[in-house]
Protein backbone atom coordinates (compact mmCIF):
# COMPACT_ATOMS: atom_id res chain seq x y z
CA UNK A 1 0.00 0.00 0.00
CA UNK A 2 2.89 2.35 0.67
CA UNK A 3 4.08 1.98 -2.93
CA UNK A 4 0.65 3.05 -4.14
CA UNK A 5 0.65 6.05 -1.81
CA UNK A 6 4.09 7.09 -3.07
CA UNK A 7 3.00 6.72 -6.68
CA UNK A 8 -0.16 8.76 -6.01
CA UNK A 9 1.90 11.50 -4.34
CA UNK A 10 4.30 11.55 -7.27
CA UNK A 11 1.35 11.69 -9.69
CA UNK A 12 -0.04 14.70 -7.84
CA UNK A 13 3.36 16.40 -7.96
CA UNK A 14 3.62 15.70 -11.69
CA UNK A 15 0.10 16.98 -12.35
CA UNK A 16 0.92 20.19 -10.49
CA UNK A 17 3.87 20.73 -12.84
CA UNK A 18 6.56 20.31 -10.20
CA UNK A 19 10.05 19.63 -11.54
CA UNK A 20 10.85 17.84 -8.31
CA UNK A 21 7.98 15.42 -8.95
CA UNK A 22 9.41 14.52 -12.34
CA UNK A 23 12.89 13.81 -10.92
CA UNK A 24 11.49 11.81 -7.99
CA UNK A 25 9.28 9.83 -10.38
CA UNK A 26 12.29 8.79 -12.46
CA UNK A 27 14.19 7.72 -9.35
CA UNK A 28 11.29 5.91 -7.68
CA UNK A 29 10.19 4.08 -10.83
CA UNK A 30 13.76 2.90 -11.49
CA UNK A 31 14.04 1.57 -7.93
CA UNK A 32 10.69 -0.24 -8.21
CA UNK A 33 11.71 -1.73 -11.57
CA UNK A 34 15.02 -3.07 -10.19
CA UNK A 35 13.31 -4.50 -7.10
CA UNK A 36 10.73 -6.16 -9.34
CA UNK A 37 13.48 -7.76 -11.41
CA UNK A 38 15.12 -9.10 -8.24
CA UNK A 39 11.93 -10.38 -6.58
CA UNK A 40 10.06 -11.85 -9.58
CA UNK A 41 12.34 -14.84 -10.29
CA UNK A 42 12.00 -15.96 -6.68
CA UNK A 43 8.22 -15.80 -6.97
CA UNK A 44 8.03 -17.53 -10.35
CA UNK A 45 10.50 -20.36 -9.75
CA UNK A 46 9.70 -21.17 -6.10
CA UNK A 47 8.57 -24.74 -6.83
CA UNK A 48 11.76 -25.52 -8.73
CA UNK A 49 13.91 -24.16 -5.88
CA UNK A 50 12.01 -26.15 -3.25
CA UNK A 51 12.23 -29.39 -5.24
CA UNK A 52 15.98 -28.89 -5.75
CA UNK A 53 16.48 -28.23 -2.03
CA UNK A 54 14.45 -31.33 -1.11
CA UNK A 55 16.43 -33.43 -3.60
CA UNK A 56 19.77 -32.25 -2.11
CA UNK A 57 18.59 -32.78 1.46
CA UNK A 58 20.11 -35.42 3.74
CA UNK A 59 16.63 -36.28 5.01
CA UNK A 60 15.39 -39.38 3.11
CA UNK A 61 11.75 -38.45 3.60
CA UNK A 62 12.30 -35.16 1.76
CA UNK A 63 14.22 -36.82 -1.05
CA UNK A 64 11.39 -39.36 -1.38
CA UNK A 65 8.82 -36.55 -1.44
CA UNK A 66 10.18 -35.18 -4.72
CA UNK A 67 9.80 -38.51 -6.50
CA UNK A 68 6.30 -39.11 -5.10
CA UNK A 69 5.11 -35.65 -6.09
CA UNK A 70 6.64 -35.27 -9.53
CA UNK A 71 3.33 -33.98 -10.88
CA UNK A 72 2.01 -31.22 -8.66
CA UNK A 73 -1.56 -30.19 -9.55
CA UNK A 74 -2.33 -26.48 -9.55
CA UNK A 75 -6.02 -25.74 -10.06
CA UNK A 76 -6.47 -28.62 -12.44
CA UNK A 77 -3.15 -28.07 -14.23
CA UNK A 78 0.39 -29.23 -13.60
CA UNK A 79 3.36 -26.97 -13.13
CA UNK A 80 5.71 -26.55 -16.10
CA UNK A 81 8.77 -28.73 -15.77
CA UNK A 82 7.13 -30.98 -13.20
CA UNK A 83 7.43 -34.08 -15.37
CA UNK A 84 3.75 -34.43 -16.28
TORGUMI-153554 format. One record per atom (N, C-alpha, C, O, CB): x negated, y, z; residue number from 1; atom name. Coordinates in steps of 0.05 Angstrom, whole numbers, plus 5000, padded with zeros to 4 digits. Glycine has a CB too. Layout:
BEGIN
    X    Y    Z   n atom
    X    Y    Z NUM   CA
...
# end
This chain:
BEGIN
    X    Y    Z   n atom
 4984 4976 5000   1    N
 5000 5000 5000   1   CA
 4983 5025 5000   1    C
 4990 5045 4988   1    O
 5019 5000 5024   1   CB
 4960 5024 5013   2    N
 4942 5047 5013   2   CA
 4931 5054 4986   2    C
 4927 5078 4980   2    O
 4919 5042 5033   2   CB
 4927 5034 4969   3    N
 4918 5040 4941   3   CA
 4940 5055 4927   3    C
 4934 5074 4912   3    O
 4911 5013 4926   3   CB
 4965 5047 4930   4    N
 4987 5061 4917   4   CA
 4989 5090 4927   4    C
 4995 5108 4911   4    O
 5013 5046 4922   4   CB
 4986 5094 4953   5    N
 4987 5121 4964   5   CA
 4965 5138 4952   5    C
 4969 5162 4945   5    O
 4985 5120 4995   5   CB
 4941 5127 4950   6    N
 4918 5142 4939   6   CA
 4923 5148 4909   6    C
 4918 5171 4900   6    O
 4892 5125 4941   6   CB
 4934 5129 4894   7    N
 4940 5134 4866   7   CA
 4962 5156 4863   7    C
 4961 5172 4845   7    O
 4949 5108 4852   7   CB
 4982 5155 4881   8    N
 5003 5175 4880   8   CA
 4992 5203 4886   8    C
 4999 5223 4874   8    O
 5026 5168 4899   8   CB
 4974 5204 4906   9    N
 4962 5230 4913   9   CA
 4945 5241 4890   9    C
 4946 5264 4884   9    O
 4945 5227 4938   9   CB
 4930 5223 4878  10    N
 4914 5231 4855  10   CA
 4932 5240 4831  10    C
 4925 5259 4817  10    O
 4896 5208 4846  10   CB
 4954 5226 4827  11    N
 4973 5234 4806  11   CA
 4984 5262 4811  11    C
 4986 5278 4793  11    O
 4996 5214 4804  11   CB
 4991 5267 4837  12    N
 5001 5294 4843  12   CA
 4979 5315 4839  12    C
 4985 5337 4829  12    O
 5010 5295 4872  12   CB
 4954 5309 4846  13    N
 4933 5328 4841  13   CA
 4929 5333 4811  13    C
 4925 5355 4802  13    O
 4907 5318 4853  13   CB
 4931 5311 4795  14    N
 4928 5314 4766  14   CA
 4951 5330 4754  14    C
 4946 5346 4736  14    O
 4926 5286 4753  14   CB
 4975 5325 4764  15    N
 4998 5340 4753  15   CA
 4997 5369 4760  15    C
 5007 5386 4746  15    O
 5024 5328 4764  15   CB
 4984 5376 4782  16    N
 4982 5404 4790  16   CA
 4959 5418 4775  16    C
 4956 5442 4777  16    O
 4977 5406 4820  16   CB
 4944 5403 4759  17    N
 4923 5415 4743  17   CA
 4896 5418 4758  17    C
 4879 5433 4749  17    O
 4931 5441 4733  17   CB
 4893 5404 4780  18    N
 4869 5406 4796  18   CA
 4846 5392 4782  18    C
 4848 5368 4774  18    O
 4874 5395 4824  18   CB
 4823 5405 4780  19    N
 4799 5393 4769  19   CA
 4788 5372 4788  19    C
 4777 5352 4779  19    O
 4778 5413 4763  19   CB
 4792 5376 4814  20    N
 4783 5357 4834  20   CA
 4798 5331 4831  20    C
 4787 5309 4834  20    O
 4787 5368 4862  20   CB
 4824 5332 4825  21    N
 4840 5308 4821  21   CA
 4830 5292 4798  21    C
 4831 5267 4799  21    O
 4869 5316 4816  21   CB
 4822 5305 4777  22    N
 4812 5290 4753  22   CA
 4786 5275 4760  22    C
 4783 5252 4753  22    O
 4807 5310 4730  22   CB
 4768 5289 4774  23    N
 4742 5276 4782  23   CA
 4747 5253 4801  23    C
 4736 5231 4797  23    O
 4723 5297 4795  23   CB
 4764 5258 4821  24    N
 4770 5236 4840  24   CA
 4784 5213 4827  24    C
 4780 5190 4834  24    O
 4787 5247 4863  24   CB
 4801 5218 4807  25    N
 4814 5197 4792  25   CA
 4794 5179 4778  25    C
 4796 5154 4779  25    O
 4834 5208 4772  25   CB
 4775 5191 4765  26    N
 4754 5176 4751  26   CA
 4739 5158 4770  26    C
 4733 5135 4765  26    O
 4735 5195 4736  26   CB
 4732 5169 4793  27    N
 4716 5154 4813  27   CA
 4733 5132 4825  27    C
 4724 5109 4826  27    O
 4706 5173 4835  27   CB
 4757 5138 4833  28    N
 4774 5118 4846  28   CA
 4782 5096 4827  28    C
 4781 5072 4835  28    O
 4800 5132 4857  28   CB
 4789 5102 4803  29    N
 4796 5082 4783  29   CA
 4773 5064 4777  29    C
 4776 5040 4773  29    O
 4807 5094 4758  29   CB
 4748 5075 4776  30    N
 4725 5058 4770  30   CA
 4720 5039 4793  30    C
 4713 5015 4789  30    O
 4700 5076 4766  30   CB
 4723 5049 4818  31    N
 4719 5031 4841  31   CA
 4740 5009 4842  31    C
 4733 4986 4847  31    O
 4721 5048 4868  31   CB
 4765 5016 4836  32    N
 4786 4995 4836  32   CA
 4781 4975 4814  32    C
 4786 4951 4818  32    O
 4814 5009 4832  32   CB
 4772 4984 4791  33    N
 4766 4965 4769  33   CA
 4744 4946 4776  33    C
 4746 4922 4772  33    O
 4758 4981 4743  33   CB
 4722 4956 4788  34    N
 4700 4939 4796  34   CA
 4709 4919 4818  34    C
 4702 4895 4816  34    O
 4676 4956 4807  34   CB
 4724 4928 4837  35    N
 4734 4910 4858  35   CA
 4752 4889 4846  35    C
 4751 4866 4854  35    O
 4749 4926 4880  35   CB
 4768 4896 4827  36    N
 4785 4877 4813  36   CA
 4769 4856 4799  36    C
 4777 4832 4799  36    O
 4804 4891 4794  36   CB
 4747 4864 4786  37    N
 4730 4845 4772  37   CA
 4716 4826 4791  37    C
 4710 4803 4784  37    O
 4710 4860 4755  37   CB
 4711 4835 4815  38    N
 4698 4818 4835  38   CA
 4718 4799 4848  38    C
 4711 4776 4853  38    O
 4684 4835 4857  38   CB
 4742 4808 4854  39    N
 4761 4792 4868  39   CA
 4776 4773 4851  39    C
 4782 4751 4859  39    O
 4781 4811 4882  39   CB
 4782 4780 4826  40    N
 4799 4763 4808  40   CA
 4788 4735 4804  40    C
 4804 4716 4806  40    O
 4802 4776 4782  40   CB
 4762 4731 4798  41    N
 4753 4703 4794  41   CA
 4758 4685 4819  41    C
 4765 4662 4816  41    O
 4724 4703 4787  41   CB
 4755 4696 4842  42    N
 4760 4681 4866  42   CA
 4789 4673 4869  42    C
 4795 4651 4879  42    O
 4752 4696 4891  42   CB
 4807 4690 4860  43    N
 4836 4684 4861  43   CA
 4843 4664 4839  43    C
 4860 4646 4844  43    O
 4852 4710 4857  43   CB
 4832 4666 4816  44    N
 4839 4649 4793  44   CA
 4828 4621 4796  44    C
 4842 4602 4789  44    O
 4830 4662 4767  44   CB
 4803 4619 4805  45    N
 4790 4593 4805  45   CA
 4788 4580 4833  45    C
 4770 4564 4838  45    O
 4762 4596 4794  45   CB
 4807 4587 4851  46    N
 4806 4577 4878  46   CA
 4807 4546 4879  46    C
 4792 4533 4894  46    O
 4829 4589 4894  46   CB
 4825 4534 4863  47    N
 4829 4505 4863  47   CA
 4803 4491 4855  47    C
 4795 4471 4867  47    O
 4851 4497 4845  47   CB
 4790 4502 4835  48    N
 4765 4490 4825  48   CA
 4743 4491 4847  48    C
 4729 4472 4852  48    O
 4755 4504 4800  48   CB
 4742 4514 4861  49    N
 4722 4517 4882  49   CA
 4727 4498 4905  49    C
 4709 4485 4916  49    O
 4721 4546 4893  49   CB
 4753 4495 4913  50    N
 4760 4477 4935  50   CA
 4754 4448 4928  50    C
 4743 4433 4944  50    O
 4790 4480 4943  50   CB
 4761 4440 4904  51    N
 4755 4412 4895  51   CA
 4725 4407 4895  51    C
 4717 4385 4904  51    O
 4767 4407 4867  51   CB
 4709 4426 4886  52    N
 4680 4422 4885  52   CA
 4669 4420 4913  52    C
 4652 4404 4919  52    O
 4667 4445 4870  52   CB
 4680 4436 4932  53    N
 4670 4435 4959  53   CA
 4678 4409 4972  53    C
 4662 4397 4987  53    O
 4682 4459 4976  53   CB
 4702 4399 4967  54    N
 4711 4373 4978  54   CA
 4694 4351 4967  54    C
 4686 4333 4981  54    O
 4741 4368 4972  54   CB
 4687 4352 4941  55    N
 4671 4331 4928  55   CA
 4643 4330 4940  55    C
 4632 4309 4943  55    O
 4670 4336 4898  55   CB
 4632 4354 4947  56    N
 4605 4355 4958  56   CA
 4604 4349 4988  56    C
 4582 4347 4999  56    O
 4592 4382 4952  56   CB
 4627 4347 5000  57    N
 4628 4344 5029  57   CA
 4617 4317 5038  57    C
 4618 4298 5023  57    O
 4657 4348 5039  57   CB
 4607 4317 5063  58    N
 4598 4292 5075  58   CA
 4621 4276 5086  58    C
 4618 4252 5092  58    O
 4577 4297 5097  58   CB
 4644 4288 5089  59    N
 4667 4274 5100  59   CA
 4680 4257 5079  59    C
 4690 4267 5059  59    O
 4688 4295 5111  59   CB
 4681 4230 5083  60    N
 4692 4212 5062  60   CA
 4722 4217 5057  60    C
 4731 4212 5035  60    O
 4688 4184 5070  60   CB
 4737 4226 5077  61    N
 4765 4231 5072  61   CA
 4769 4255 5053  61    C
 4788 4255 5037  61    O
 4780 4236 5098  61   CB
 4752 4274 5054  62    N
 4754 4297 5035  62   CA
 4745 4288 5007  62    C
 4758 4296 4988  62    O
 4737 4321 5045  62   CB
 4724 4273 5005  63    N
 4716 4264 4979  63   CA
 4737 4246 4966  63    C
 4741 4247 4942  63    O
 4689 4248 4981  63   CB
 4751 4230 4983  64    N
 4772 4213 4972  64   CA
 4797 4229 4965  64    C
 4812 4221 4947  64    O
 4780 4192 4993  64   CB
 4801 4252 4977  65    N
 4824 4269 4971  65   CA
 4822 4279 4943  65    C
 4843 4281 4929  65    O
 4825 4293 4990  65   CB
 4798 4286 4933  66    N
 4796 4296 4906  66   CA
 4803 4275 4885  66    C
 4815 4282 4864  66    O
 4769 4307 4901  66   CB
 4797 4250 4890  67    N
 4804 4230 4870  67   CA
 4834 4222 4871  67    C
 4846 4215 4851  67    O
 4787 4205 4874  67   CB
 4846 4224 4896  68    N
 4874 4218 4898  68   CA
 4892 4240 4886  68    C
 4914 4234 4877  68    O
 4881 4213 4927  68   CB
 4882 4264 4887  69    N
 4898 4287 4878  69   CA
 4886 4300 4853  69    C
 4883 4324 4852  69    O
 4900 4308 4900  69   CB
 4879 4284 4834  70    N
 4867 4295 4809  70   CA
 4887 4311 4793  70    C
 4879 4328 4778  70    O
 4856 4272 4792  70   CB
 4913 4305 4796  71    N
 4933 4320 4782  71   CA
 4950 4335 4803  71    C
 4967 4322 4816  71    O
 4951 4302 4764  71   CB
 4946 4360 4806  72    N
 4960 4376 4827  72   CA
 4983 4390 4814  72    C
 4979 4408 4798  72    O
 4941 4396 4841  72   CB
 5008 4383 4821  73    N
 5031 4396 4809  73   CA
 5034 4425 4819  73    C
 5029 4430 4843  73    O
 5057 4381 4814  73   CB
 5042 4443 4802  74    N
 5047 4470 4809  74   CA
 5072 4479 4795  74    C
 5072 4487 4772  74    O
 5022 4488 4801  74   CB
 5094 4478 4810  75    N
 5120 4485 4799  75   CA
 5127 4470 4773  75    C
 5135 4482 4753  75    O
 5122 4515 4793  75   CB
 5123 4444 4774  76    N
 5129 4428 4751  76   CA
 5107 4425 4730  76    C
 5110 4411 4711  76    O
 5154 4438 4738  76   CB
 5085 4440 4734  77    N
 5063 4439 4715  77   CA
 5038 4429 4730  77    C
 5038 4427 4755  77    O
 5058 4466 4702  77   CB
 5018 4423 4715  78    N
 4992 4415 4728  78   CA
 4972 4438 4723  78    C
 4975 4453 4704  78    O
 4981 4388 4717  78   CB
 4953 4440 4740  79    N
 4933 4461 4737  79   CA
 4914 4454 4714  79    C
 4908 4431 4710  79    O
 4917 4464 4763  79   CB
 4905 4474 4699  80    N
 4886 4469 4678  80   CA
 4860 4457 4689  80    C
 4850 4466 4710  80    O
 4880 4495 4663  80   CB
 4849 4438 4676  81    N
 4825 4425 4685  81   CA
 4828 4406 4707  81    C
 4808 4397 4719  81    O
 4806 4446 4693  81   CB
 4853 4399 4714  82    N
 4857 4380 4736  82   CA
 4858 4351 4727  82    C
 4862 4333 4744  82    O
 4884 4387 4750  82   CB
 4853 4346 4702  83    N
 4851 4318 4693  83   CA
 4878 4307 4684  83    C
 4879 4283 4678  83    O
 4840 4301 4714  83   CB
 4899 4322 4682  84    N
 4925 4311 4674  84   CA
 4932 4321 4647  84    C
 4954 4314 4637  84    O
 4947 4319 4694  84   CB
# end
